[in-house]
Amino acid sequence: MKHIIGISEIVLWTANKTAALAFYRDLLGLEVISPPHMPNVFLKAGEGNAGIPQMIVLVPKPPEIMTQPSGNQLHHLAF
């Protein structure tokens, strides 16, 4: 039986990418590891395993989610 050895990525919807970057990059000090032209922002949170860093990924919320009540921040979680 295989066991989970860590979290690969936490992917979050964001309504304001600038504010989210200010928090994760500027306040927490996470390093942006994605190219600037990508709509999603990948931030390195740890070394990870097998050469794949642990990441927080910021994904712009689509309009249909923006109109829903608060919540809907977690897009997915990968082990």
Phi and psi restraints in degrees (value plus and minus 20) as a CYANA .aco file:
   2 LYS   PHI    -106.6   -66.6
   2 LYS   PSI     131.5   171.5
   3 HIS   PHI    -139.7   -99.7
   3 HIS   PSI     128.3   168.3
   4 ILE   PHI     -87.6   -47.6
   4 ILE   PSI     112.2   152.2
   5 ILE   PHI    -133.3   -93.3
   5 ILE   PSI     -19.0    21.0
   6 GLY   PHI     146.0   186.0
   6 GLY   PSI     158.7   198.7
   7 ILE   PHI    -121.4   -81.4
   7 ILE   PSI     108.7   148.7
   8 SER   PHI    -102.3   -62.3
   8 SER   PSI     -70.0   -30.0
   9 GLU   PHI    -174.7  -134.7
   9 GLU   PSI     130.5   170.5
  10 ILE   PHI    -138.7   -98.7
  10 ILE   PSI      99.3   139.3
  11 VAL   PHI    -127.6   -87.6
  11 VAL   PSI     103.3   143.3
  12 LEU   PHI    -138.6   -98.6
  12 LEU   PSI     117.0   157.0
  13 TRP   PHI     -91.7   -51.7
  13 TRP   PSI     124.3   164.3
  14 THR   PHI    -155.5  -115.5
  14 THR   PSI     113.3   153.3
  15 ALA   PHI    -104.4   -64.4
  15 ALA   PSI     -38.7     1.3
  16 ASN   PHI    -161.6  -121.6
  16 ASN   PSI      74.4   114.4
  17 LYS   PHI     -82.0   -42.0
  17 LYS   PSI     -56.6   -16.6
  18 THR   PHI     -82.4   -42.4
  18 THR   PSI     -66.2   -26.2
  19 ALA   PHI     -87.4   -47.4
  19 ALA   PSI     -59.4   -19.4
  20 ALA   PHI     -84.2   -44.2
  20 ALA   PSI     -61.7   -21.7
  21 LEU   PHI     -84.4   -44.4
  21 LEU   PSI     -58.9   -18.9
  22 ALA   PHI     -80.1   -40.1
  22 ALA   PSI     -55.9   -15.9
  23 PHE   PHI     -95.7   -55.7
  23 PHE   PSI     -77.5   -37.5
  24 TYR   PHI     -93.2   -53.2
  24 TYR   PSI     -60.4   -20.4
  25 ARG   PHI    -105.5   -65.5
  25 ARG   PSI     -74.4   -34.4
  26 ASP   PHI     -98.6   -58.6
  26 ASP   PSI     -61.9   -21.9
  27 LEU   PHI    -104.4   -64.4
  27 LEU   PSI     -68.1   -28.1
  28 LEU   PHI    -106.1   -66.1
  28 LEU   PSI     -37.2     2.8
  29 GLY   PHI      61.9   101.9
  29 GLY   PSI      -0.4    39.6
  30 LEU   PHI     -93.6   -53.6
  30 LEU   PSI     123.8   163.8
  31 GLU   PHI    -107.9   -67.9
  31 GLU   PSI     109.2   149.2
  32 VAL   PHI     -93.6   -53.6
  32 VAL   PSI     106.4   146.4
  33 ILE   PHI    -138.0   -98.0
  33 ILE   PSI     -13.8    26.2
  34 SER   PHI    -122.7   -82.7
  34 SER   PSI     133.7   173.7
  35 PRO   PHI     -83.7   -43.7
  35 PRO   PSI     127.7   167.7
  36 PRO   PHI     -85.2   -45.2
  36 PRO   PSI     -40.2    -0.2
  37 HIS   PHI    -100.7   -60.7
  37 HIS   PSI     -29.5    10.5
  38 MET   PHI     -97.5   -57.5
  38 MET   PSI     123.3   163.3
  39 PRO   PHI     -91.0   -51.0
  39 PRO   PSI     -52.8   -12.8
  40 ASN   PHI    -108.7   -68.7
  40 ASN   PSI     125.0   165.0
  41 VAL   PHI    -132.4   -92.4
  41 VAL   PSI     102.5   142.5
  42 PHE   PHI    -120.9   -80.9
  42 PHE   PSI     104.5   144.5
  43 LEU   PHI    -139.0   -99.0
  43 LEU   PSI     110.5   150.5
  44 LYS   PHI     -97.6   -57.6
  44 LYS   PSI     103.3   143.3
  45 ALA   PHI    -127.1   -87.1
  45 ALA   PSI     -36.7     3.3
  46 GLY   PHI    -192.7  -152.7
  46 GLY   PSI     152.6   192.6
  47 GLU   PHI     -90.3   -50.3
  47 GLU   PSI     -55.2   -15.2
  48 GLY   PHI      52.7    92.7
  48 GLY   PSI    -181.4  -141.4
  49 ASN   PHI    -148.0  -108.0
  49 ASN   PSI     134.7   174.7
  50 ALA   PHI      36.3    76.3
  50 ALA   PSI      12.6    52.6
  51 GLY   PHI      58.8    98.8
  51 GLY   PSI     -14.8    25.2
  52 ILE   PHI    -127.5   -87.5
  52 ILE   PSI      96.6   136.6
  53 PRO   PHI     -90.0   -50.0
  53 PRO   PSI     135.3   175.3
  54 GLN   PHI     -95.6   -55.6
  54 GLN   PSI     117.5   157.5
  55 MET   PHI    -156.3  -116.3
  55 MET   PSI     132.5   172.5
  56 ILE   PHI    -130.8   -90.8
  56 ILE   PSI     109.8   149.8
  57 VAL   PHI    -136.7   -96.7
  57 VAL   PSI     106.5   146.5
  58 LEU   PHI    -120.0   -80.0
  58 LEU   PSI     103.4   143.4
  59 VAL   PHI    -139.2   -99.2
  59 VAL   PSI     104.7   144.7
  60 PRO   PHI     -78.2   -38.2
  60 PRO   PSI     114.0   154.0
  61 LYS   PHI     -88.2   -48.2
  61 LYS   PSI     113.2   153.2
  62 PRO   PHI     -92.8   -52.8
  62 PRO   PSI     136.5   176.5
  63 PRO   PHI     -73.2   -33.2
  63 PRO   PSI     -56.8   -16.8
  64 GLU   PHI     -87.7   -47.7
  64 GLU   PSI     -43.4    -3.4
  65 ILE   PHI    -108.0   -68.0
  65 ILE   PSI     -50.6   -10.6
  66 MET   PHI     -79.2   -39.2
  66 MET   PSI     -50.4   -10.4
  67 THR   PHI    -105.1   -65.1
  67 THR   PSI     -28.6    11.4
  68 GLN   PHI    -100.4   -60.4
  68 GLN   PSI     139.7   179.7
  69 PRO   PHI     -78.1   -38.1
  69 PRO   PSI     149.0   189.0
  70 SER   PHI     -74.0   -34.0
  70 SER   PSI     138.7   178.7
  71 GLY   PHI      94.1   134.1
  71 GLY   PSI    -180.1  -140.1
  72 ASN   PHI      37.2    77.2
  72 ASN   PSI      20.4    60.4
  73 GLN   PHI    -112.6   -72.6
  73 GLN   PSI     -51.7   -11.7
  74 LEU   PHI    -105.0   -65.0
  74 LEU   PSI      99.6   139.6
  75 HIS   PHI    -105.3   -65.3
  75 HIS   PSI     -76.6   -36.6
  76 HIS   PHI    -184.9  -144.9
  76 HIS   PSI     148.6   188.6
  77 LEU   PHI    -152.4  -112.4
  77 LEU   PSI     111.8   151.8
  78 ALA   PHI    -140.5  -100.5
  78 ALA   PSI     112.5   152.5
